[in-house]
Amino acid sequence: LVSQLLYQYGEELGWKTSIGLKGDGISAGRHQVSHEYLEALLDTKIIVVTQRDPWEDHYRLMEALVTGACVFSDFMYGLPAGLENGRSIVLFTSPEDLKSKISYYLAHEEERLAIASAGRQVAMARHRSWHRMEEIIFGEVRSTCSNLQQNNIHSDCPFIAHANEI
């Protein structure tokens, strides 16, 4: 399991790791986002998300991206729209690759922060809940900043909350 590998690598290399569940959802089920969970995500440099299968992206991936941490994921067939390996997300292919990339990006803060910022930008601009509804209703996402620019509407992207943080 990836969590066991991360714990092992943390012990071996002196990384501060947090593995497991945070907040009230541990015992009661998740009915809302707990403060402990949010604080843990927001306090993290690198978040590792593993998919259930190589075709899937899921809510946890987007949740991780919006925190502003650098997100690592195992390989997927076709990344969610806008994400690019090495630019807005870091994909790994093996345990050794994961260890090597975590070590690299912990040592190269500027690159890690650039990837984290780009990942957050993509998630906020293209993967909000209303984007899923637009796909269902219209067959495409219509409310993205790139759509505004293509239609010669010149303004700050209104679809990104707290855009000044990006």
C-alpha positions in Angstrom: 0.0 0.0 0.0 1.1 3.5 -0.8 0.4 4.7 2.8 2.8 2.1 4.2 5.5 3.1 1.7 5.1 6.8 2.6 5.4 5.9 6.3 8.5 3.8 5.6 10.1 6.6 3.4 9.3 9.2 6.0 11.1 7.1 8.7 14.0 6.4 6.4 14.5 9.9 5.1 13.2 12.0 8.0 10.1 13.3 6.2 7.2 14.6 8.3 4.4 12.4 7.2 0.7 12.4 8.0 -1.1 9.2 7.1 -4.7 8.3 8.0 -8.0 10.0 8.7 -8.4 13.5 10.2 -11.4 14.9 12.1 -14.8 13.7 13.1 -15.4 11.6 10.0 -13.2 8.9 11.5 -16.0 7.5 13.6 -19.2 9.3 12.6 -18.9 9.3 8.8 -18.3 12.4 6.7 -21.3 14.8 6.7 -19.2 17.9 6.4 -15.6 18.9 6.1 -13.9 19.0 9.5 -11.5 21.8 10.6 -8.8 19.2 11.5 -9.0 17.7 8.0 -8.8 21.1 6.3 -5.9 22.2 8.5 -4.0 19.0 7.7 -4.5 19.5 4.0 -3.6 23.2 4.1 -0.5 22.5 6.1 0.9 19.9 3.7 3.6 20.5 1.0 2.9 17.3 -1.0 -0.4 15.3 -1.1 -0.3 11.8 -2.5 -3.6 10.7 -4.0 -4.0 7.2 -5.4 -6.8 6.2 -7.7 -9.1 3.2 -7.5 -8.2 2.3 -11.0 -6.2 3.8 -13.9 -9.3 5.3 -15.6 -10.5 7.2 -12.6 -10.1 10.7 -11.3 -12.2 11.4 -8.2 -13.2 14.0 -5.7 -10.2 13.5 -3.5 -7.9 14.5 -6.3 -9.7 17.8 -6.9 -10.0 18.3 -3.1 -6.2 17.9 -2.9 -5.5 20.2 -5.8 -7.5 23.2 -4.4 -5.5 23.2 -1.2 -2.4 24.6 -2.9 -0.2 21.7 -2.1 1.8 19.9 -4.8 -0.3 16.8 -5.7 1.1 13.5 -6.7 -1.0 10.8 -8.2 -0.5 7.3 -9.6 -0.8 7.0 -13.4 -4.2 7.6 -15.0 -5.4 7.0 -18.6 -6.1 10.5 -19.5 -5.7 13.2 -16.9 -8.7 15.4 -16.0 -9.1 18.4 -18.4 -6.3 21.0 -18.0 -4.0 18.9 -15.8 -0.5 18.2 -17.2 2.1 15.9 -15.7 5.0 17.9 -14.4 3.2 21.2 -14.8 0.1 21.0 -12.6 0.3 17.5 -11.1 3.1 15.0 -10.6 2.4 11.4 -11.7 4.4 8.5 -10.4 4.7 5.0 -11.9 6.3 2.9 -9.2 7.3 3.0 -5.5 10.8 4.0 -6.5 9.6 6.7 -8.8 7.3 8.1 -6.0 10.2 8.2 -3.5 12.5 9.8 -6.0 10.0 12.5 -7.0 9.0 13.4 -3.4 12.7 13.8 -2.6 13.3 15.9 -5.6 10.3 18.3 -5.1 11.0 18.6 -1.4 14.5 19.8 -2.3 13.2 22.1 -5.2 10.7 24.3 -3.5 10.2 26.8 -6.3 9.3 24.0 -8.8 7.0 22.4 -6.3 5.2 25.6 -5.6 4.8 26.4 -9.3 3.2 22.9 -9.9 1.0 23.4 -6.8 -0.2 26.8 -8.0 -0.9 25.5 -11.5 -2.8 22.5 -10.1 -5.0 24.8 -7.9 -5.7 27.1 -10.8 -6.9 24.2 -13.0 -9.1 22.7 -10.3 -10.7 26.1 -9.4 -11.2 27.1 -13.0 -12.3 23.8 -14.6 -13.4 21.3 -11.9 -16.0 23.0 -9.7 -19.4 21.3 -9.0 -21.2 23.6 -11.5 -18.8 22.4 -14.2 -20.0 18.9 -13.7 -23.6 20.1 -14.0 -22.8 22.0 -17.2 -21.3 18.8 -18.7 -24.6 16.9 -17.9 -26.9 19.7 -19.2 -24.9 21.1 -22.1 -22.5 18.3 -22.9 -19.6 20.6 -22.2 -18.1 22.9 -19.6 -19.1 26.5 -20.5 -18.0 28.6 -17.5 -14.3 28.6 -17.7 -11.8 31.5 -18.0 -10.5 30.1 -21.3 -14.1 30.2 -22.7 -14.3 33.9 -21.7 -11.0 34.7 -23.5 -12.1 32.8 -26.6 -15.3 34.9 -26.7 -13.3 38.1 -26.3 -14.7 38.8 -22.9 -11.8 40.6 -21.1 -12.1 40.4 -17.4 -10.5 38.6 -14.4 -11.7 35.1 -14.2 -15.0 35.3 -12.1 -15.1 31.6 -11.6 -12.1 31.4 -9.3 -12.8 32.3 -5.7 -9.9 34.1 -4.1 -8.1 34.5 -7.4 -5.6 36.8 -5.7 -4.2 33.8 -3.7 -3.2 32.0 -6.9 
